[in-house]
């Protein structure tokens, strides 16, 4: 009996290397891709009140050229974070004990959603780079609400973006983003969780063949399988969608002087356009800064600040096998509605 107990204790001790390895990869990856570069960028933003040129500036007239130019700029900006996102999304399936994930993030309770929101803060990823991690969490049976909170929290509550925004656009914009962003993350995740049937949370059909069992096969084999499935389910659609949106950017975001007035119509238009387009982390700041200088009203600017980083067509497509379709449609609609509400309040108050 004592020998059996000793054997089980030994196995438990050996298992600790898995979450420890995951933590090392997370810290090293985020330090290299996010934390260290953003630390220096914050000082630059404080000094120059700018974090660079708008990614939408000077689009080519030909749609194919516009698509290629935008995709090149975009992927050069995000490729490191995208690679890290796919690696973390696959590792979470084979290194983190599924019982722990079910206990902490698998519940439909608000506490799980809140915990996932807190976990999103160090990530600082854009919506597309956070999508593979959210997909990996879902494949490990994390609830819809928790995975959504993690996914939305990464871009909307990014501490570095809030600091950049304060130095570039003003601390009033940053305060609105923080308050409205927190309400969006917790509110949207909770509503979608409530309206998603319990069966699809833990037994989502598209995930059935993709779940990697942690106790079968070698670590390398299981990780390779998880990595390949996650890559194939997310990256090809991601690339195609970015190219299409690169071609459409001229019509989505007009830059003519005074074209985007301070009206409810433009609040709605910018909120919807923001939900469709894809940008790197914090790119909404120079975009809005450029458009404000060109004459855009404050209200549509705030609507764009809330929806542009939150979701995009590519990120939604990347998650089509990780979430029920109803959950993704609800998330898209609620993000757009949130942007309209924030912009509408600004019309009345400002």
N, C-alpha and C positions, 0 to 999 in steps of 0.2 A: 504493500500500500504506500509506504514511504517512498519506495523507488518510483512508483507511478506519479506521485505528487511532485517528486524532484524532477521527473522528466517533463511534466507539464510546465513547471516553473521555468525550466531551461528553454522550452519552446516559446514561452511568453517573453522571456528576456531577449531571445533572438529576434522576435517580431518587432521589437522597438526600433531596430535599425531602419525599418520601412518609413514610419512617419518622420524619423530623424533625417533620413536622406531627402525626403520630400521638403522638409523645412530648409535644409541646406540649399537645395536647388531654387526654392522660392526666394530666399534672401539673396543668394548670389546673383540670380537672374534679374530680380527687381533692382538690385543695387547697380548692376551694369547697364540695364536698359532704361530704368526710370529714375531711381533716387539720386544717383550721382549727377547725371546730366541736368535734372530739374533743379538741383541745388544751385548750380552755377547759373542756370537760366533765370532764376528768381532775382539774383543780383543784377543781371542785365536788364530785366524788366523794370526793376526799381530805378535804374539809372536812365534808361532810354524811353521808358513808358511805351515799349513796343516789344513784341516777341517774334517779329518777322513780318513778311509780306503775306497778304491774303492768298490762300491756295487757289482762289477763284479768279485771281487777277489775270487780265490779258488772255482770255480764252481764244483759241484758234477758231476761224470761221467755219472750216470744214469739220463735220462731226467726227470723222475718223481720226483726223489730226488732233482734235480736241480730246477725244477719248484716250489716245496714246499719250499725249502730253500730261493729262491729269493722272492717268494710271502710273506713269513713270514718277512723277513728283510724289504721289500718294504712297506708293509701295516703297520708295526710297526712305520715306519718313517713318513707315510703320513696320518694315519687314522684321526687325529684331524683336519687337513686341509681339508680332504675329507668330513668329517661331516659338517664342517663349510661351505664348498662350496655348499653342497646340501641345507643346511638351508638358505643361502643367495639367492641361485637360486630360492627357493620357495617363500621366503619373498618378493623378488623384484616384484613378480607377484601380490601380494595382498596389499603391503604397499606403493609402489611408484605410484603416479598418472600416468595413462597411457597417459594422454594428455601431461605431462611433458616429458615422455620418447619419445613420438612421435616427440615433438618439438625439443628436444635436440639431440636425438640419432636415430630417425626414418628416418632422411633425407638421401638421397644418396649423399649429398654434402660432400666435403673433410673436412669441418669444423666439421661435426659430427664424422667422423673417427678420427680426431685429438683430439677431446674432449674425445672420448672413450679411446684413447691411454693414455691421461693424467689420466683418472680415473683408469686405470689399474696399475699405479705405486705403490700405497700403498698396493695392494693386495699381491704381492710377492708370488703368488701361482705357483705350477707346472702346466703343461698343463692339467693333468687329474683333479686336484682339481679346476681349473678355468673353466673347461668344464660345470659343472652344472650351474654355474652362467651365462655363456654365453647362455646356453640353456634357462634359465629362462628369460633372456633379450629378446631372440628371441620370446618366447611365449608371451611377452608383446609388440610385434610388433616393436622391435628395428631392424634397417636395418642390412643386412648381413655384410656390410662394418664395421659398428660400433661394432657389436658383435664380428667379427673376430679380429678387432684391440684390443679390450679388452682382448680377449682370448690369442692372440699371445703376447700382451704386458706384461702380467703377468710374464711369464717365461723369455722372451728375454730381457726385460728392468728392471728386478728385481734389485733395488738399492743395496740390501744386497748381492746378487750374484756378482754384479760388484765389490763391496768392497772385498769380499772373493777372487775373482779372481785376483785382484790386489796384494793382500798380498801373495797368494799361487803361481800363475803362472807368475805374473809380470804385471805391469800397461800397457804394450804394448798390451797384450792379452785383458785386460779390455777395452782399448780404441777401439780396433777393434770390440769387442763384442758390445759396445755401439753404435758406428757409423753404423756398419752393421745391428745390431738389430733394430735400429730406421728406417733404410731404408727398412728392411724386413717388419716390422709391418705396416708402412704407405703404402709401395708399394704394398704388397700382398693384404692387405685389399682393397685398391683402385682398383686394377686390378680385383679382384674377384667381387667386387661390380659392376664394369662396365660391366663385362661379365655375370652377373647374371640377367636374365630378371626381369623387375620391378614387374611383377605380383607375382613372387615367393618370393619377399622380404617381402611384407605385407600380402599376402594371401597364405602362404606356406601350401600346402595340409596336410602334416603330423601333422601340428600344430592345424588344425581346431578344432579337438575334445579335444585338451589339454588346450586351453586357458581358464583361470579362470576369470570370470567376477568379477570385484572389487565391484560392486554395488549390488550383489545378495547374500543373505545368510549371516550367521554370519562370523566374522573374523576367528574364530577357524575352522569352517567347511571349509571355502574357503582355508585356509592355509593347513589344513590336506589333502585336495584334491590335491592341487598343489604339496605338499611334496611327496605324494604317487606316483603321475604320474611321477614326475621328478626322484624319486628314481628308479622306475620300468624301466624307459626308459634309465637309465644310469648305475646303479651300477652292475646288474648281468653280462652284457657284459664286463664291466670293470674288474671284478674279473676273468672271464674266459680268457680274453685276456692277463692279467698279468701272469697267470699260464702258458699259451702257450709260451709267450716270455721268461719267466724264464727258460723254458726247452731249448729254442733256443739260449740262450746267448752265449754258447760256440762257435757256428759257426758265430755269428754276430760280435764278438769282440775278435779276436785272441790276445793272450798276449805273444806269443813266442818272444824272443829277436830278434829285427831287422825284424820282420815279416811285419810290416807296414812301407814301405819305403816312401820316399818323392817323389812320382810319381803321375801323373794325375790319373792313375788307382786306386790308393789307396784313392785319394781325392774323386773320384766318389763313391767308395765302402763305405767309412766312412760316406759320406753325406747321402747316401741311408739308411745305417744301422741306422744312427742317427734318421732318420724319422720314423723308425719302432719301435724302442725300447722305453721303458717307464722307467723313473727315478724319484726319489724325487727331490725337489727343491735343486738346486746347486750341485747335485750329479755328474754333468758332470765335475766338477773341479777335484775331486780326480780320476775320471776315466781317464781323459786326462793326469793328472799328472803321474799316474801309467804307462800309455802307452808310454808317452814321455821318462820316465826313462828306459822302456824296449826297446827303440829304434825307436819309431814311429816318422815319420817326422813332422816338424812344420805345413806344409800345410794340410795334412789330420787331424792333431790335431785341426786346426782352423775350418775346415769343420765340424768336430764332435761337436765343441763348439757351432756352430750356429744351427745345426739341431737337436741335441740330446734333448735339452730342449724344442724346439719349438712345435713339434707335435709328436704323437705316434699313433700306431694302436689302443690302448685302448681309447685314447682321441677322435680320429676320430669316433670310433664306438659309443662312448657316445653321440656324436652330430648328429647321423644319422637321428634322427627325428626332429632336430632343424634347420638344414640347408639343402638346396637342395643338392643332391648328386654331382651335377656339381661343386658347391662351395667347397665342401670338397676335391674332386679330384684335383681341381685347386690349392687349398691351399697346399696339399701334394706335388704336382709337383713343385710349386713355391718355397716352402721351400727347397726341395732337390736341385733345380737349384741355389738358393741363396748360399747354402753351397758349391756347386761346384765352383761357381764364386769366393767366398771368398778364398777358398783353391787354386784355379787356379791363382788368383792374387798373393797369397803368394808364389807360385812356381816361378813366374816371378821376384818378387821384392826381396824376401829373399834369 
